[in-house]
Amino acid sequence: MPRRGVRVKSGLLLAGLALLAAPAHAQLTSAERLMKATVEAEQQRTLGLLERMVNQNSGSQNPEGVEKVAEIVRGELEPLGFAVRWIPLRETGRAGHLVASRVGRAGTKKLLLIGHLDTVFEPDSPFQRWVREGDKGHGPGAADDKGGVAVMIAALRAMQAAGTLRNSNVTVFLTGDEEDPGTPQSLARRDLIAAGKAADVALDFEGLAQEDGRDMGSIARRSVNDWQLTIKANSAHSSGVFSAASGYGANYELARLVDAFRREVAEPSLTFNVGLIAGGTTARLGPGGIRAEVTGKTNIIAGEAVARGDLRALSQEQIDRAKARMQVLVAKPLAGVVSATLTFEDGYPPMAPTAGNRALLDRLNGINRDLGLPAMAALDPLKRGAGDISFVAADVDGLVGLGPSSSGDHTDQERVDIPSMSRQATRAAILMSRLGRERR
């Protein structure tokens, strides 16, 4: 009886020959048609890989689980000729990163493929298993980003089958803490930033954006910068509120400033969110800044108040302007305020919509044309969250959203659109093959 691997290869060969005999799409080469055939023939294999990854919990704060998913991926990449290494980062409170490299023809473009191993669902979440629902796959990380990793591997396998991977210079960088980065950030993203500096093109395998059923291209992502406003004021009997002696208290000052931020800081492509507010006679933040303990009475002027939120922008210039405006407002307190302190914590940097990024989308749309698919318009960056590619955006041109389309991400309703996986893997395989043969 033939081995299972022989049957799979024979099936791929027949599928490839059948496709080669069929009328070709516009300008696809024979290798590109074989890539398309390989992706389609291996769809069930790809889904099996995705199911295995989804069924292994890899919440950002579950280092052992993240490492187990990394071992699944290692088993896929090493047979393709990648040298795989694990970068342990337990000192950051997270597992680490998987990096796989394959050296191709000297002098050609170096491609950096970015994805992540972790999900938002920790081991205590009731949402843990893969379920197939027709053309949907329901499970934790089914799309974000285990679906993206599965698409990436499907594309690389198609390149291997067509012979285009052999000469390509490719580095795969899968972080283990994209959903909840380790600290300090300088250490948690050190190796990714270095990989970006060494690359010529960065391709992000998070989810495909869609609008009105149309696939969209993503050439930008906004930043995330956390801020905290802490107010201390005179606390006195409420009968004296508004007086020169007692002043307005911490809560009035906090409310005034937060509303002033809304009115005077916002600008196009920049948003300002207030996620937590606490104020009273005393106000204390708990660990991680996600909870607060407050005391107070209706007849006492509030002595302490605190607010936390985020700032999202499309460029560093926007971030700098917003921070400066906020500090100017904080520097002019109401009567009775003892101190007002505004601090910032850097998160994900912005990925601006550069000319180089637009050129990459143009290249992808050339592939869409050759595949007989509609062109992809650029997505409004306001509709896309932050991601790891932003850490390399200052050094290399990039494209976002090469993973599958989905719905319900970050909730127990997360579902990946299975047909989009083969479409995306085919696009990625051809794009990487075309870019990978270009001179640096």
LORO-544511 format. One line per field, with one value per residue (C-alpha): x, y, z. Coordinates in steps of 0.02 Angstrom, whole numbers, plus 50000, padded with zeros to 5 digits. Example, Ala and Ser with C-alpha at 12.3 -4.5 7.8 and 13.67 -1.06 7.14 Angstrom:
! LORO-544511
east	[50615|50684]
north	[49775|49947]
up	[50390|50357]
! end
This chain:
! LORO-544511
east	[50000|50076|50128|50010|50140|50157|49971|49969|50112|50030|49869|49961|50047|49882|49801|49947|49944|49756|49773|49916|49808|49665|49653|49774|49728|49801|49988|50015|50171|50170|50251|50116|49978|50058|50061|49876|49842|49948|49857|49688|49743|49813|49664|49614|49793|49798|49637|49706|49858|49745|49639|49793|49854|49683|49659|49821|49788|49917|49853|49986|50010|50024|50209|50203|50055|50138|50294|50189|50113|50288|50339|50193|50252|50432|50376|50304|50450|50601|50550|50542|50725|50707|50831|50717|50766|50671|50708|50658|50595|50528|50610|50479|50338|50302|50360|50468|50472|50497|50613|50643|50761|50795|50941|50913|50999|51124|51079|50890|50762|50748|50569|50509|50346|50262|50129|50099|50076|49975|49790|49686|49609|49699|49684|49539|49434|49288|49327|49458|49416|49401|49230|49199|49037|49024|49133|49175|49299|49250|49385|49508|49634|49552|49587|49692|49821|49829|49730|49862|50003|49912|49896|50081|50132|50013|50094|50270|50224|50154|50316|50414|50307|50332|50519|50513|50555|50727|50800|50703|50777|50639|50631|50476|50453|50311|50297|50229|50152|50069|49904|49984|50166|50299|50396|50509|50454|50633|50677|50513|50530|50718|50738|50588|50657|50825|50741|50653|50816|50888|50736|50680|50494|50383|50222|50099|49990|49854|49676|49613|49502|49339|49209|49039|49104|49256|49435|49535|49720|49801|49951|49943|49909|49890|49993|49937|50006|49933|49914|49871|49808|49822|49742|49766|49663|49610|49481|49358|49175|49065|48984|49142|49150|49180|49251|49425|49475|49416|49418|49333|49409|49492|49337|49293|49472|49478|49313|49369|49532|49460|49330|49462|49565|49413|49382|49558|49671|49579|49623|49598|49665|49696|49580|49581|49498|49461|49454|49450|49401|49402|49386|49336|49410|49538|49568|49694|49735|49755|49890|49905|49800|49640|49546|49526|49474|49381|49311|49205|49050|48929|48973|49162|49255|49353|49538|49602|49556|49637|49598|49680|49659|49746|49797|49802|49887|49950|50119|50246|50215|50032|50082|50203|50073|49940|50056|50109|49929|49878|50021|49977|49799|49856|49972|49823|49727|49568|49573|49608|49708|49869|49945|49897|50015|50001|50112|50128|50178|50232|50147|50140|50216|50122|50138|50113|50038|50201|50231|50327|50179|50062|50181|50168|49978|49995|50101|49968|49834|49936|49921|49735|49719|49816|49707|49547|49508|49446|49572|49591|49568|49670|49581|49553|49682|49550|49472|49629|49706|49889|50004|50182|50226|50224|50387|50477|50378|50508|50640|50553|50405|50261|50089|49961|49819|49884|49791|49611|49452|49352|49222|49210|49397|49443|49274|49203|49118|49282|49258|49378|49312|49385|49371|49472|49619|49659|49632|49753|49882|49883|49903|50044|50137|50138|50181|50326|50389|50386|50465|50592|50674|50699|50868|50893]
north	[50000|50170|50285|50427|50557|50480|50491|50674|50717|50623|50715|50881|50833|50786|50945|51047|50964|50987|51171|51193|51119|51237|51414|51522|51681|51839|51837|51692|51592|51403|51408|51527|51416|51270|51372|51406|51221|51170|51287|51220|51038|51060|51153|51009|50989|51174|51161|51013|51116|51260|51144|51077|51253|51314|51165|51208|51356|51493|51641|51776|51738|51549|51530|51341|51344|51471|51363|51211|51305|51359|51175|51138|51277|51219|51051|51137|51253|51141|51020|51173|51208|51342|51356|51380|51456|51501|51665|51639|51796|51736|51887|51996|51893|51808|51653|51718|51721|51594|51648|51544|51592|51524|51587|51600|51686|51819|51998|51972|52052|51991|51957|51968|51876|51930|51842|51789|51629|51696|51735|51838|51678|51617|51439|51490|51546|51429|51458|51327|51213|51214|51180|51171|51256|51238|51374|51443|51384|51430|51434|51538|51614|51531|51692|51800|51742|51554|51571|51692|51572|51431|51542|51586|51403|51358|51494|51435|51255|51312|51404|51247|51143|51268|51287|51473|51454|51382|51548|51661|51746|51731|51761|51710|51805|51745|51839|51755|51910|52017|52024|52070|52122|52085|52218|52306|52338|52375|52193|52117|52194|52206|52057|52102|52277|52204|52087|52236|52331|52181|52159|52241|52200|52158|52060|52048|51892|51959|51962|52019|52173|52178|52313|52272|52100|52170|52125|52278|52313|52381|52495|52581|52548|52676|52683|52647|52757|52742|52895|52925|53084|53099|53243|53292|53433|53512|53404|53499|53514|53521|53683|53772|53702|53835|53955|54027|53943|53766|53764|53638|53473|53333|53268|53434|53457|53281|53305|53474|53406|53249|53351|53478|53335|53282|53457|53522|53372|53266|53287|53180|53003|53035|52971|52994|52867|52871|52691|52713|52855|52853|52996|53035|53073|52941|52851|52710|52607|52420|52310|52334|52493|52404|52422|52560|52577|52736|52811|52967|53051|53171|53307|53300|53385|53253|53253|53125|53073|52970|52932|52811|52793|52778|52889|52820|52912|52885|52968|53013|53196|53175|53090|53229|53365|53278|53254|53436|53500|53389|53450|53632|53601|53511|53655|53773|53696|53751|53833|53712|53589|53542|53445|53377|53249|53178|53032|52927|52748|52704|52553|52512|52642|52700|52625|52773|52752|52779|52780|52617|52534|52596|52523|52353|52362|52402|52244|52144|52216|52161|51985|52009|52056|51903|51792|51870|51948|52125|52259|52296|52477|52543|52526|52680|52658|52713|52542|52443|52416|52415|52268|52204|52262|52439|52405|52385|52513|52650|52540|52439|52448|52338|52269|52214|52089|51936|51821|51761|51863|51833|51897|51908|51920|51934|51862|51687|51718|51717|51633|51619|51622|51461|51503|51661|51556|51482|51650|51733|51595|51602|51791|51779|51640|51733|51901|51826|51735|51892|52002|51870|51865|52054|52131|52226]
up	[50000|49953|50094|50132|50085|49912|49882|49932|49815|49672|49703|49698|49535|49453|49516|49451|49281|49267|49306|49185|49047|49089|49018|49117|49210|49137|49174|49295|49261|49264|49437|49499|49432|49523|49683|49666|49635|49785|49903|49847|49852|50029|50102|50216|50274|50315|50413|50508|50558|50611|50717|50807|50846|50903|51019|51109|51225|51201|51299|51310|51496|51467|51420|51414|51295|51181|51174|51126|50979|50931|50924|50807|50692|50704|50639|50486|50447|50471|50331|50216|50247|50380|50522|50673|50839|50996|51085|51268|51355|51522|51604|51517|51592|51425|51333|51191|51001|50862|50722|50565|50423|50251|50146|49959|49815|49863|49820|49812|49926|50105|50159|50339|50378|50539|50643|50822|50922|51068|51088|51210|51282|51438|51510|51623|51474|51432|51248|51206|51058|50869|50791|50604|50551|50362|50287|50459|50590|50768|50900|51003|50885|50735|50643|50759|50729|50712|50552|50490|50537|50444|50289|50300|50307|50165|50058|50098|50058|49890|49854|49897|49779|49638|49668|49710|49894|49853|49798|49918|50071|50201|50389|50486|50650|50763|50927|51082|51159|51026|51120|51287|51262|51391|51484|51462|51284|51233|51269|51212|51037|51022|50906|50797|50770|50723|50598|50520|50497|50403|50288|50126|50140|50290|50266|50410|50420|50533|50470|50300|50315|50219|50185|50111|50064|49972|50018|50071|50074|50232|50215|50385|50568|50705|50864|51042|51181|51356|51466|51650|51730|51920|52016|52198|52270|52433|52522|52630|52678|52524|52583|52529|52351|52218|52348|52334|52496|52456|52267|52152|52203|52106|52018|51937|51879|51808|51716|51649|51581|51505|51412|51359|51287|51186|51120|51094|51059|50930|50745|50588|50610|50796|50931|51118|51233|51420|51482|51672|51789|51979|52103|52282|52450|52402|52237|52219|52064|52082|52003|51816|51822|51770|51935|52063|52245|52289|52448|52464|52532|52454|52580|52555|52412|52316|52357|52231|52054|51918|51736|51614|51428|51261|51117|50939|50797|50621|50639|50773|50733|50782|50943|50987|50951|51056|51204|51198|51191|51336|51445|51409|51468|51625|51669|51698|51845|51931|52103|52244|52141|52227|52082|51911|51834|51658|51611|51453|51420|51245|51167|50983|50865|50710|50537|50422|50246|50152|49965|49984|50069|49933|49802|49888|49879|49695|49675|49764|49652|49502|49571|49598|49416|49361|49472|49406|49576|49609|49655|49841|49895|50041|50208|50316|50456|50582|50553|50596|50768|50812|50777|50780|50604|50672|50763|50596|50496|50518|50435|50299|50180|50233|50198|50326|50322|50229|50349|50328|50351|50508|50629|50818|50850|51035|51086|51104|50937|50841|50672|50526|50348|50277|50090|50120|50181|50011|49925|50045|50039|49849|49849|49977|49888|49723|49803|49901|49747|49640|49774|49822|49651|49641|49671|49833]
! end
